[in-house]
Protein backbone atom coordinates (compact mmCIF):
# COMPACT_ATOMS: atom_id res chain seq x y z
CA UNK A 1 0.00 0.00 0.00
CA UNK A 2 0.99 3.63 -0.35
CA UNK A 3 0.76 6.62 1.95
CA UNK A 4 -2.18 7.83 4.04
CA UNK A 5 -2.57 11.51 4.83
CA UNK A 6 -4.14 11.98 8.29
CA UNK A 7 -6.04 15.14 9.26
CA UNK A 8 -7.10 16.06 12.83
CA UNK A 9 -9.09 19.29 13.40
CA UNK A 10 -11.66 18.34 16.06
CA UNK A 11 -10.25 20.76 18.67
CA UNK A 12 -7.91 23.77 18.57
CA UNK A 13 -5.04 21.49 17.52
CA UNK A 14 -4.50 21.69 13.77
CA UNK A 15 -2.65 18.44 13.10
CA UNK A 16 -1.54 16.70 9.89
CA UNK A 17 0.61 13.61 9.43
CA UNK A 18 1.70 11.25 6.72
CA UNK A 19 1.88 7.53 7.42
CA UNK A 20 2.78 4.31 5.64
CA UNK A 21 1.85 0.90 7.04
CA UNK A 22 1.20 2.36 10.53
CA UNK A 23 4.52 4.21 10.58
CA UNK A 24 4.67 7.99 10.87
CA UNK A 25 6.64 9.52 7.99
CA UNK A 26 6.03 13.25 8.47
CA UNK A 27 4.12 15.33 11.01
CA UNK A 28 3.04 18.93 11.60
CA UNK A 29 0.69 20.39 14.21
CA UNK A 30 -0.04 23.54 16.19
CA UNK A 31 -1.22 23.29 19.81
CA UNK A 32 -2.92 26.68 19.77
CA UNK A 33 -5.60 28.06 22.05
CA UNK A 34 -7.47 29.47 19.05
CA UNK A 35 -8.90 27.78 16.00
CA UNK A 36 -6.45 28.26 13.13
CA UNK A 37 -7.51 25.46 10.81
CA UNK A 38 -8.77 27.65 7.98
CA UNK A 39 -5.43 29.46 7.80
CA UNK A 40 -3.03 26.57 8.47
CA UNK A 41 -4.50 23.24 7.43
CA UNK A 42 -3.62 23.39 3.73
CA UNK A 43 -0.16 24.77 4.52
CA UNK A 44 0.47 21.88 6.90
CA UNK A 45 -0.66 19.36 4.29
CA UNK A 46 1.77 20.82 1.76
CA UNK A 47 4.52 20.81 4.40
CA UNK A 48 4.28 17.12 5.32
CA UNK A 49 4.14 16.05 1.68
CA UNK A 50 7.22 18.11 0.85
CA UNK A 51 9.09 16.88 3.93
CA UNK A 52 8.48 13.31 2.79
CA UNK A 53 9.69 14.19 -0.72
CA UNK A 54 6.39 12.98 -2.17
CA UNK A 55 3.65 14.36 -4.36
CA UNK A 56 -0.13 14.24 -3.91
CA UNK A 57 -0.24 11.45 -6.51
CA UNK A 58 1.63 9.19 -4.04
CA UNK A 59 -1.29 9.23 -1.59
CA UNK A 60 -3.43 6.08 -1.35
CA UNK A 61 -6.11 7.49 0.99
CA UNK A 62 -7.08 10.43 3.17
CA UNK A 63 -7.96 9.80 6.83
CA UNK A 64 -9.88 12.40 8.81
CA UNK A 65 -10.86 12.62 12.46
CA UNK A 66 -14.64 12.21 12.37
CA UNK A 67 -15.57 13.66 15.78
CA UNK A 68 -17.07 14.44 18.13
CA UNK A 69 -15.56 17.86 18.70
CA UNK A 70 -15.79 21.41 17.45
CA UNK A 71 -18.44 21.84 14.77
CA UNK A 72 -16.32 24.35 12.85
CA UNK A 73 -13.09 22.39 13.21
CA UNK A 74 -14.65 19.11 12.09
CA UNK A 75 -16.38 20.77 9.15
CA UNK A 76 -13.09 22.26 7.89
CA UNK A 77 -11.20 18.99 8.28
CA UNK A 78 -13.84 16.86 6.59
CA UNK A 79 -14.38 19.34 3.75
CA UNK A 80 -10.66 19.39 3.06
CA UNK A 81 -10.39 15.60 3.18
CA UNK A 82 -13.35 15.13 0.84
CA UNK A 83 -11.97 17.67 -1.59
CA UNK A 84 -8.65 15.86 -1.77
CA UNK A 85 -10.37 12.50 -2.23
CA UNK A 86 -12.44 13.88 -5.12
CA UNK A 87 -9.44 15.50 -6.78
CA UNK A 88 -7.14 12.49 -6.40
CA UNK A 89 -9.82 9.79 -6.78
CA UNK A 90 -8.72 7.98 -3.61
CA UNK A 91 -10.68 6.57 -0.64
CA UNK A 92 -11.80 8.49 2.45
CA UNK A 93 -11.21 6.92 5.87
CA UNK A 94 -12.85 8.23 9.05
CA UNK A 95 -11.22 7.76 12.45
CA UNK A 96 -13.23 8.22 15.69
CA UNK A 97 -11.65 11.14 17.52
CA UNK A 98 -11.94 9.68 21.02
CA UNK A 99 -10.47 6.34 19.93
CA UNK A 100 -7.30 7.95 18.60
CA UNK A 101 -7.12 10.23 21.67
CA UNK A 102 -7.24 7.18 23.97
CA UNK A 103 -4.11 5.83 22.27
CA UNK A 104 -2.02 8.65 23.76
CA UNK A 105 -2.20 6.74 27.06
CA UNK A 106 0.70 4.30 27.09
CA UNK A 107 -0.14 0.69 28.06
CA UNK A 108 0.49 0.23 31.78
CA UNK A 109 -1.25 -2.88 33.02
CA UNK A 110 -4.96 -3.34 33.50
CA UNK A 111 -6.64 0.05 33.53
CA UNK A 112 -9.45 2.03 31.96
CA UNK A 113 -9.06 5.01 29.62
CA UNK A 114 -11.63 7.80 29.39
CA UNK A 115 -10.92 10.31 26.62
CA UNK A 116 -13.02 13.45 27.02
CA UNK A 117 -13.41 16.54 24.86
CA UNK A 118 -14.78 19.79 26.23
CA UNK A 119 -18.36 20.49 25.15
CA UNK A 120 -18.83 23.75 27.08
CA UNK A 121 -19.99 24.38 30.64
CA UNK A 122 -19.76 21.09 32.60
CA UNK A 123 -20.45 18.89 29.59
CA UNK A 124 -17.98 16.69 27.74
CA UNK A 125 -17.96 14.25 24.85
CA UNK A 126 -16.57 11.03 26.27
CA UNK A 127 -16.14 7.33 25.75
CA UNK A 128 -14.52 4.47 27.67
CA UNK A 129 -11.75 2.17 26.46
CA UNK A 130 -9.82 -0.76 27.87
CA UNK A 131 -6.04 -0.65 28.31
CA UNK A 132 -5.79 -2.32 24.88
CA UNK A 133 -7.87 0.48 23.30
CA UNK A 134 -11.03 -1.57 22.86
CA UNK A 135 -14.15 0.54 23.28
CA UNK A 136 -16.24 -0.69 26.21
CA UNK A 137 -18.79 2.13 26.42
CA UNK A 138 -20.44 4.15 23.70
CA UNK A 139 -19.54 7.73 22.93
CA UNK A 140 -21.93 10.28 24.37
CA UNK A 141 -22.32 13.85 25.55
CA UNK A 142 -22.68 13.99 29.32
CA UNK A 143 -22.75 16.52 32.12
CA UNK A 144 -19.99 15.88 34.64
CA UNK A 145 -20.69 15.41 38.35
CA UNK A 146 -18.46 14.23 41.19
CA UNK A 147 -19.95 10.75 40.71
CA UNK A 148 -19.25 10.46 36.98
CA UNK A 149 -17.48 7.22 35.97
CA UNK A 150 -17.78 5.93 39.56
CA UNK A 151 -18.48 2.37 38.36
CA UNK A 152 -15.11 2.25 36.62
CA UNK A 153 -13.23 4.08 39.39
CA UNK A 154 -14.34 1.52 42.00
CA UNK A 155 -12.35 -1.32 40.48
CA UNK A 156 -9.29 0.06 38.71
CA UNK A 157 -7.21 3.06 37.83
CA UNK A 158 -8.89 5.27 35.27
CA UNK A 159 -6.84 7.52 33.02
CA UNK A 160 -8.70 10.65 31.94
CA UNK A 161 -7.28 12.45 28.92
CA UNK A 162 -8.34 15.38 26.73
CA UNK A 163 -9.30 19.01 27.14
CA UNK A 164 -12.28 18.05 29.29
CA UNK A 165 -9.95 16.79 32.03
CA UNK A 166 -9.44 20.15 33.73
CA UNK A 167 -13.10 20.56 34.65
CA UNK A 168 -13.43 16.95 35.86
CA UNK A 169 -10.24 16.98 37.92
CA UNK A 170 -11.68 19.90 39.89
CA UNK A 171 -14.63 17.83 41.15
CA UNK A 172 -13.39 14.22 41.11
CA UNK A 173 -11.44 13.27 44.24
CA UNK A 174 -11.21 9.50 43.70
CA UNK A 175 -7.71 8.13 44.33
CA UNK A 176 -8.02 5.82 41.33
CA UNK A 177 -8.38 8.76 38.94
CA UNK A 178 -5.30 9.70 36.92
CA UNK A 179 -5.57 12.98 35.02
CA UNK A 180 -3.47 13.60 31.92
CA UNK A 181 -3.47 17.35 31.42
CA UNK A 182 -2.96 19.43 28.29
CA UNK A 183 -3.61 16.63 25.80
CA UNK A 184 -5.51 17.15 22.56
CA UNK A 185 -6.36 14.75 19.73
CA UNK A 186 -3.47 14.47 17.27
CA UNK A 187 -3.04 13.02 13.80
CA UNK A 188 -0.08 10.96 15.09
CA UNK A 189 -2.33 8.32 16.65
CA UNK A 190 -4.43 8.08 13.49
CA UNK A 191 -1.70 6.14 11.66
CA UNK A 192 -2.51 2.74 13.18
CA UNK A 193 -6.29 3.10 13.04
CA UNK A 194 -6.33 4.38 9.45
CA UNK A 195 -4.02 1.57 8.31
CA UNK A 196 -6.35 -1.06 9.79
CA UNK A 197 -9.35 0.50 8.05
CA UNK A 198 -7.45 0.70 4.78
CA UNK A 199 -6.56 -2.99 4.91
CA UNK A 200 -10.20 -3.83 5.61
CA UNK A 201 -11.36 -1.49 2.82
CA UNK A 202 -13.51 0.28 5.40
CA UNK A 203 -14.06 3.47 3.42
CA UNK A 204 -16.62 6.26 3.62
CA UNK A 205 -18.88 7.46 0.83
CA UNK A 206 -17.15 10.70 -0.13
CA UNK A 207 -20.39 12.23 -1.36
CA UNK A 208 -22.51 11.63 1.72
CA UNK A 209 -20.07 11.42 4.62
CA UNK A 210 -20.63 13.94 7.44
CA UNK A 211 -18.70 14.47 10.70
CA UNK A 212 -19.99 12.88 13.90
CA UNK A 213 -21.15 16.06 15.61
CA UNK A 214 -23.02 14.11 18.34
CA UNK A 215 -25.10 17.15 19.29
CA UNK A 216 -26.52 20.26 17.69
CA UNK A 217 -24.33 23.08 16.42
CA UNK A 218 -22.21 24.90 19.00
CA UNK A 219 -19.84 27.58 17.73
CA UNK A 220 -16.11 27.23 18.42
C-alpha positions in Angstrom: 0.0 0.0 0.0 1.0 3.6 -0.3 0.8 6.6 1.9 -2.2 7.8 4.0 -2.6 11.5 4.8 -4.1 12.0 8.3 -6.0 15.1 9.3 -7.1 16.1 12.8 -9.1 19.3 13.4 -11.7 18.3 16.1 -10.2 20.8 18.7 -7.9 23.8 18.6 -5.0 21.5 17.5 -4.5 21.7 13.8 -2.6 18.4 13.1 -1.5 16.7 9.9 0.6 13.6 9.4 1.7 11.3 6.7 1.9 7.5 7.4 2.8 4.3 5.6 1.8 0.9 7.0 1.2 2.4 10.5 4.5 4.2 10.6 4.7 8.0 10.9 6.6 9.5 8.0 6.0 13.3 8.5 4.1 15.3 11.0 3.0 18.9 11.6 0.7 20.4 14.2 0.0 23.5 16.2 -1.2 23.3 19.8 -2.9 26.7 19.8 -5.6 28.1 22.1 -7.5 29.5 19.1 -8.9 27.8 16.0 -6.4 28.3 13.1 -7.5 25.5 10.8 -8.8 27.6 8.0 -5.4 29.5 7.8 -3.0 26.6 8.5 -4.5 23.2 7.4 -3.6 23.4 3.7 -0.2 24.8 4.5 0.5 21.9 6.9 -0.7 19.4 4.3 1.8 20.8 1.8 4.5 20.8 4.4 4.3 17.1 5.3 4.1 16.0 1.7 7.2 18.1 0.8 9.1 16.9 3.9 8.5 13.3 2.8 9.7 14.2 -0.7 6.4 13.0 -2.2 3.6 14.4 -4.4 -0.1 14.2 -3.9 -0.2 11.4 -6.5 1.6 9.2 -4.0 -1.3 9.2 -1.6 -3.4 6.1 -1.3 -6.1 7.5 1.0 -7.1 10.4 3.2 -8.0 9.8 6.8 -9.9 12.4 8.8 -10.9 12.6 12.5 -14.6 12.2 12.4 -15.6 13.7 15.8 -17.1 14.4 18.1 -15.6 17.9 18.7 -15.8 21.4 17.5 -18.4 21.8 14.8 -16.3 24.3 12.8 -13.1 22.4 13.2 -14.7 19.1 12.1 -16.4 20.8 9.2 -13.1 22.3 7.9 -11.2 19.0 8.3 -13.8 16.9 6.6 -14.4 19.3 3.8 -10.7 19.4 3.1 -10.4 15.6 3.2 -13.4 15.1 0.8 -12.0 17.7 -1.6 -8.6 15.9 -1.8 -10.4 12.5 -2.2 -12.4 13.9 -5.1 -9.4 15.5 -6.8 -7.1 12.5 -6.4 -9.8 9.8 -6.8 -8.7 8.0 -3.6 -10.7 6.6 -0.6 -11.8 8.5 2.4 -11.2 6.9 5.9 -12.9 8.2 9.0 -11.2 7.8 12.4 -13.2 8.2 15.7 -11.6 11.1 17.5 -11.9 9.7 21.0 -10.5 6.3 19.9 -7.3 8.0 18.6 -7.1 10.2 21.7 -7.2 7.2 24.0 -4.1 5.8 22.3 -2.0 8.6 23.8 -2.2 6.7 27.1 0.7 4.3 27.1 -0.1 0.7 28.1 0.5 0.2 31.8 -1.2 -2.9 33.0 -5.0 -3.3 33.5 -6.6 0.1 33.5 -9.5 2.0 32.0 -9.1 5.0 29.6 -11.6 7.8 29.4 -10.9 10.3 26.6 -13.0 13.5 27.0 -13.4 16.5 24.9 -14.8 19.8 26.2 -18.4 20.5 25.2 -18.8 23.8 27.1 -20.0 24.4 30.6 -19.8 21.1 32.6 -20.5 18.9 29.6 -18.0 16.7 27.7 -18.0 14.3 24.8 -16.6 11.0 26.3 -16.1 7.3 25.8 -14.5 4.5 27.7 -11.8 2.2 26.5 -9.8 -0.8 27.9 -6.0 -0.7 28.3 -5.8 -2.3 24.9 -7.9 0.5 23.3 -11.0 -1.6 22.9 -14.2 0.5 23.3 -16.2 -0.7 26.2 -18.8 2.1 26.4 -20.4 4.2 23.7 -19.5 7.7 22.9 -21.9 10.3 24.4 -22.3 13.8 25.6 -22.7 14.0 29.3 -22.8 16.5 32.1 -20.0 15.9 34.6 -20.7 15.4 38.3 -18.5 14.2 41.2 -19.9 10.7 40.7 -19.3 10.5 37.0 -17.5 7.2 36.0 -17.8 5.9 39.6 -18.5 2.4 38.4 -15.1 2.3 36.6 -13.2 4.1 39.4 -14.3 1.5 42.0 -12.3 -1.3 40.5 -9.3 0.1 38.7 -7.2 3.1 37.8 -8.9 5.3 35.3 -6.8 7.5 33.0 -8.7 10.6 31.9 -7.3 12.5 28.9 -8.3 15.4 26.7 -9.3 19.0 27.1 -12.3 18.0 29.3 -10.0 16.8 32.0 -9.4 20.1 33.7 -13.1 20.6 34.7 -13.4 17.0 35.9 -10.2 17.0 37.9 -11.7 19.9 39.9 -14.6 17.8 41.1 -13.4 14.2 41.1 -11.4 13.3 44.2 -11.2 9.5 43.7 -7.7 8.1 44.3 -8.0 5.8 41.3 -8.4 8.8 38.9 -5.3 9.7 36.9 -5.6 13.0 35.0 -3.5 13.6 31.9 -3.5 17.4 31.4 -3.0 19.4 28.3 -3.6 16.6 25.8 -5.5 17.1 22.6 -6.4 14.7 19.7 -3.5 14.5 17.3 -3.0 13.0 13.8 -0.1 11.0 15.1 -2.3 8.3 16.7 -4.4 8.1 13.5 -1.7 6.1 11.7 -2.5 2.7 13.2 -6.3 3.1 13.0 -6.3 4.4 9.5 -4.0 1.6 8.3 -6.4 -1.1 9.8 -9.3 0.5 8.1 -7.5 0.7 4.8 -6.6 -3.0 4.9 -10.2 -3.8 5.6 -11.4 -1.5 2.8 -13.5 0.3 5.4 -14.1 3.5 3.4 -16.6 6.3 3.6 -18.9 7.5 0.8 -17.2 10.7 -0.1 -20.4 12.2 -1.4 -22.5 11.6 1.7 -20.1 11.4 4.6 -20.6 13.9 7.4 -18.7 14.5 10.7 -20.0 12.9 13.9 -21.1 16.1 15.6 -23.0 14.1 18.3 -25.1 17.1 19.3 -26.5 20.3 17.7 -24.3 23.1 16.4 -22.2 24.9 19.0 -19.8 27.6 17.7 -16.1 27.2 18.4 
